[in-house]
Amino acid sequence: MEKQELTISVVSPSKPLYEGKVKSVILPLYDGLAGILKNHAEMIAELGPGKLTNKK
C-alpha cells in the first residue's frame, strides 16, 4: 500500500521554517481552519494568525 504522506515546506521571507513529510497539515485561515491530505485539490485561501499543525 502506498504511504499517504506529502512533503510540505513552510517558509518566511527571511528563511525556511520547516520542511518534511507529514500525513496531514491543518492551516489557520482568516475565517477558520483548512485540513490538507495527500492529493488535495488545488485551492487558494487567505492565511490567518494561528498555529500550523501536522500529523507525522
FENNORBEL-V36536 format. One record per backbone hydrogen bond with DSSP energy under -0.5 kcal/mol. CO is the residue of the C=O (numbers start at 1). NH is the residue of the N-H. If there is no record, write none. Layout:
CO&NH ; CO&NH
//
This chain:
3&5 ; 6&8 ; 6&22 ; 8&20 ; 9&11 ; 10&17 ; 10&18 ; 15&12 ; 18&10 ; 20&8 ; 22&6 ; 23&38 ; 24&55 ; 25&27 ; 25&36 ; 26&53 ; 27&29 ; 27&34 ; 28&48 ; 29&32 ; 32&29 ; 34&27 ; 36&25 ; 37&40 ; 45&47 ; 46&30 ; 51&53 ; 53&26 ; 54&56 ; 55&23 ; 55&24
//
